[in-house]
């Protein structure tokens, strides 16, 4: 490559970067001049509150747009410190918190969101509540169930028209579960079930919310007199009743809440899965048999007993036993119940 050509290329590159640097310096001078003029305006004691808000907001947004995040947060926190009577202090700190959140400094953001809620009255900026924004962010980033409980309750009590209260009650129940506050769990689920859209709502990350809430609340209200101390006791009682063709005993042993009878492909949440019928209708005139041992797919929380002879249409029934999951009552939690029937051979 000729030396002359190389020289031309080098000169061109130097000129290009020189122009770039000149443009960058010009932009910086313009930025500094603008910020200086705005700060001079702030020193005018006759400036109206509305104009002062506009100037502070412009300074902060200029710094944000230029990615001078540290300078922006320093400017706003100093402003709040020096002007404790500024009506918009909650909003200035919201800008600070949001900037920390965007830069993955969640603990610092959480500190400022909480500071706003505790120390500054709410206000509307562009039609939106500052406190509402803080609570919505805190719900997402807080790691403590007790704190999230407080945030959910505040959202429901203060902003019922701005949030989905049906969903809030479910999420509250789950947080109360983590804290072991079972009376509050049942209260939240009951409030959820009272909502008109409880049976149809789809909540992200919480499948079968309605079914789970309905089962827990109904179980809490029931006598629970059908549960057995152990799986062995339940299995023995059911087998003895079948051997004696004692349909009354079988009806007594079945769960009185959420008992299902369905095919293997169906779901407990299906409308026709929850059924009430007497075993008498299937024992009379039939020869009922049961397997000597529980099915080998049984586990410490669930068990299956294969039985035959119930019907000429569906001969095989699997009786489904499960451990009771009800921590609200330590005397009941961990016992066993006959919870349902699966029709047909296992899939």
C-alpha positions in Angstrom: 0.0 0.0 0.0 1.5 3.4 -1.0 2.8 5.6 1.9 0.8 8.5 0.5 -2.5 6.6 0.7 -1.8 5.5 4.3 -1.1 9.2 5.2 -4.4 10.2 3.7 -6.3 7.6 5.7 -4.6 8.5 8.9 -5.3 12.2 8.4 -9.0 11.4 7.6 -9.3 9.4 10.8 -7.7 12.2 12.9 -10.1 14.7 11.3 -13.1 12.5 12.0 -12.3 12.0 15.7 -11.4 15.6 16.0 -14.8 16.6 14.7 -16.4 14.1 17.0 -14.6 15.4 20.0 -15.5 19.0 19.0 -19.2 18.1 18.7 -19.1 16.3 22.0 -17.5 19.3 23.7 -20.0 21.6 22.2 -22.9 19.4 23.4 -21.4 19.3 26.9 -21.0 23.1 26.9 -24.6 23.5 25.9 -25.7 21.0 28.5 -23.7 22.8 31.2 -25.1 26.2 30.1 -28.6 24.9 30.3 -28.2 23.4 33.7 -26.5 26.6 35.0 -29.4 28.7 33.7 -31.9 26.4 35.3 -30.1 26.5 38.7 -30.0 30.3 38.5 -33.8 30.3 38.1 -34.1 28.2 41.2 -32.4 30.9 43.2 -35.2 33.3 42.3 -37.3 33.6 45.5 -40.3 35.0 43.5 -40.5 31.8 41.5 -44.0 30.2 41.8 -44.3 26.7 43.2 -45.4 25.4 39.8 -42.5 27.0 38.0 -40.1 25.7 40.7 -41.5 22.2 40.1 -40.9 22.6 36.4 -37.3 23.7 36.8 -36.3 21.0 39.3 -38.0 18.4 37.1 -36.1 19.7 34.0 -32.7 19.7 35.8 -33.3 16.1 37.0 -34.5 14.8 33.7 -31.6 16.4 31.9 -29.2 14.6 34.2 -31.2 11.3 33.7 -31.2 11.6 29.9 -27.4 12.2 29.9 -27.1 9.1 32.2 -25.6 11.2 35.0 -27.5 9.0 37.5 -25.3 9.8 40.4 -25.5 13.5 39.9 -29.3 13.3 39.5 -29.8 11.4 42.7 -27.4 13.7 44.6 -29.2 16.8 43.2 -32.6 15.5 44.2 -31.7 14.2 47.7 -29.9 17.5 48.4 -33.0 19.4 47.2 -35.3 17.4 49.5 -33.0 17.9 52.4 -32.7 21.7 51.9 -36.4 22.2 51.1 -38.4 20.1 53.5 -41.6 22.1 52.8 -41.5 21.4 49.0 -44.9 19.8 48.1 -43.2 17.6 45.5 -40.6 16.0 47.8 -42.4 12.6 47.6 -42.1 12.8 43.8 -38.4 13.8 43.8 -37.6 10.8 46.0 -39.7 8.6 43.8 -37.5 9.6 40.9 -34.4 8.7 43.0 -35.9 5.3 44.0 -36.9 4.5 40.5 -33.4 5.3 39.2 -31.8 3.0 41.8 -34.3 0.3 40.8 -33.4 0.6 37.1 -29.7 0.3 38.0 -30.3 -3.0 40.0 -29.8 -1.4 43.4 -33.0 -2.9 44.8 -32.1 -2.5 48.6 -31.5 1.2 48.1 -34.6 1.6 46.0 -36.6 -0.2 48.7 -35.3 2.2 51.3 -36.5 5.3 49.4 -39.9 3.8 48.5 -40.5 3.0 52.2 -39.2 6.4 53.2 -41.8 8.1 50.9 -44.6 6.1 52.4 -43.7 6.7 56.0 -42.6 10.4 55.8 -44.3 12.2 52.9 -48.0 12.7 52.1 -49.3 11.3 48.9 -49.7 13.4 45.8 -50.8 13.0 42.2 -48.2 13.5 39.5 -49.6 13.3 35.9 -52.7 11.8 37.4 -51.0 8.9 39.2 -50.5 8.5 43.0 -46.9 8.5 44.2 -47.8 6.2 47.1 -49.5 3.7 44.7 -46.3 3.6 42.6 -44.2 3.0 45.7 -46.4 0.1 46.9 -46.5 -1.5 43.5 -42.7 -1.5 43.3 -42.3 -2.7 46.9 -44.5 -5.7 46.2 -42.1 -6.7 43.4 -38.8 -6.3 45.2 -39.4 -6.9 48.9 -38.0 -10.2 50.2 -39.9 -10.3 53.5 -43.4 -11.8 53.7 -44.3 -9.6 56.7 -43.5 -6.5 54.6 -45.4 -7.8 51.6 -48.4 -8.4 53.8 -48.4 -4.8 54.9 -48.1 -3.6 51.3 -50.9 -5.8 50.0 -53.2 -4.7 52.8 -52.4 -1.0 52.1 -53.1 -1.5 48.4 -56.5 -3.1 49.1 -57.4 -0.5 51.8 -56.2 2.6 50.1 -56.4 1.9 46.4 -59.2 -0.7 45.8 -60.2 0.8 42.5 -56.6 0.8 41.2 -55.7 -2.9 41.9 -57.4 -6.2 41.3 -58.6 -6.9 44.9 -59.6 -10.5 44.0 -56.0 -11.2 43.1 -54.7 -9.3 46.2 -56.6 -11.5 48.6 -55.1 -14.6 47.1 -51.6 -13.2 47.3 -52.2 -12.0 50.8 -53.3 -15.6 51.8 -50.0 -17.0 50.4 -47.9 -14.5 52.3 -49.8 -15.2 55.5 -49.1 -18.9 54.9 -45.4 -18.2 54.8 -45.7 -16.5 58.2 -47.9 -19.3 59.7 -50.8 -16.9 60.4 -53.5 -19.4 59.6 -56.5 -17.5 60.8 -55.5 -14.7 58.4 -54.9 -17.2 55.7 -58.5 -18.4 56.0 -59.8 -14.9 56.3 -58.0 -13.8 53.1 -59.2 -16.9 51.2 -62.8 -16.2 52.4 -62.6 -12.6 51.2 -61.3 -13.9 47.9 -64.2 -16.3 47.5 -66.7 -13.5 48.1 -65.5 -11.6 45.0 -67.7 -12.0 42.0 -64.9 -13.1 39.7 -63.2 -15.5 42.1 -64.2 -18.6 40.1 -63.0 -17.2 36.8 -59.9 -15.2 37.5 -56.6 -16.3 36.1 -53.7 -15.3 38.3 -50.2 -15.5 36.9 -48.1 -18.1 38.8 -51.1 -19.3 40.9 -53.0 -22.0 39.0 -56.2 -23.4 40.5 -56.5 -20.5 43.0 -60.2 -20.9 43.3 -60.1 -24.6 43.9 -57.4 -24.4 46.5 -59.2 -21.6 48.4 -62.5 -23.3 48.2 -61.1 -26.6 49.5 -59.3 -24.9 52.4 -62.2 -22.8 53.5 -64.7 -25.6 53.2 -62.4 -28.0 55.1 -61.9 -25.4 57.9 -65.7 -25.1 58.4 -66.3 -28.9 58.4 -66.4 -31.3 61.3 -63.4 -33.2 60.0 -64.7 -36.3 61.8 -63.8 -38.6 58.9 -60.0 -38.3 59.2 -57.9 -41.2 60.4 -54.8 -41.1 62.6 -52.7 -43.0 60.0 -52.8 -44.5 56.5 -52.8 -48.0 58.0 -55.8 -47.2 60.1 -57.7 -45.8 57.1 -56.7 -48.6 54.8 -57.8 -51.3 57.4 -61.1 -49.6 58.0 -62.0 -49.3 54.3 -61.0 -52.9 53.5 -63.1 -54.2 56.5 -66.1 -52.2 55.4 -65.8 -53.6 51.8 -65.4 -57.1 53.1 -68.6 -56.7 55.2 -70.4 -54.9 52.4 -71.0 -52.1 54.9 -71.9 -49.2 52.7 -72.9 -47.1 55.7 -69.3 -47.3 57.1 -67.9 -46.4 53.7 -70.1 -43.4 53.4 -68.9 -42.4 56.9 -65.3 -42.8 56.0 -65.4 -40.7 52.9 -64.3 -37.0 53.1 -67.4 -34.8 53.4 -65.6 -31.9 51.8 -64.1 -31.8 48.3 -64.6 -35.5 47.7 -64.3 -36.3 44.0 -65.1 -39.2 41.7 -63.7 -38.9 38.2 -61.6 -40.4 35.4 -57.9 -40.2 35.5 -57.9 -37.6 32.7 -60.2 -35.3 34.6 -59.3 -32.6 37.1 -60.7 -32.0 40.6 -61.7 -28.5 39.5 -64.0 -29.9 36.8 -67.7 -29.2 37.6 -68.7 -32.9 37.5 -65.7 -34.1 39.5 -67.1 -33.2 42.9 -70.0 -35.6 43.5 -72.0 -36.9 46.4 -73.5 -40.4 46.2 -74.1 -43.3 48.5 -71.9 -46.4 48.2 -75.1 -48.4 48.7 -76.0 -47.9 45.1 -72.8 -49.7 43.9 -72.5 -52.5 46.6 -75.9 -54.1 46.3 -75.8 -57.2 44.1 -72.1 -56.7 43.2 -69.1 -58.7 44.2 -66.5 -56.2 45.4 -62.8 -57.0 45.7 -59.7 -55.1 46.7 -56.0 -55.5 46.2 -54.0 -57.0 49.0 -51.5 -54.2 49.0 -51.7 -50.5 48.1 -50.7 -49.6 44.6 -46.9 -49.3 44.1 -47.2 -45.7 43.0 -48.3 -44.7 46.5 -46.0 -42.3 48.4 -45.8 -40.7 51.9 -48.5 -38.2 51.0 -50.8 -40.2 48.7 -52.0 -43.7 48.3 -54.1 -45.7 45.9 -56.2 -48.9 46.6 -57.3 -50.8 43.5 -60.8 -52.3 43.8 -63.1 -54.1 41.3 -66.7 -55.2 40.9 -68.5 -51.9 41.4 -70.2 -51.6 38.0 -70.6 -53.4 34.7 -69.7 -50.2 32.9 -66.6 -49.3 34.9 -65.4 -52.3 36.8 -62.2 -50.9 38.3 -62.1 -48.1 40.9 -59.0 -46.8 42.6 -59.8 -45.4 46.0 -57.6 -42.4 46.6 -56.2 -41.7 50.1 -54.2 -38.6 51.0 -52.5 -37.0 53.9 -54.4 -34.0 55.3 -52.6 -30.7 54.7 -54.2 -28.3 57.1 -51.6 -26.6 59.4 -54.3 -24.4 60.8 -55.3 -27.3 63.1 -52.2 -29.2 64.4 -54.6 -32.0 65.7 -55.8 -32.6 62.1 -52.7 -31.8 60.1 -50.9 -34.9 58.9 -53.8 -37.3 59.4 -55.3 -39.2 56.5 -58.6 -39.0 54.6 -60.3 -40.9 51.8 -60.4 -38.0 49.3 -61.7 -39.5 46.1 -62.2 -42.2 43.5 -60.5 -42.6 40.1 -62.5 -44.6 37.6 -60.8 -47.2 35.4 -57.4 -48.6 35.1 -54.5 -46.2 35.7 -53.2 -44.4 32.7 
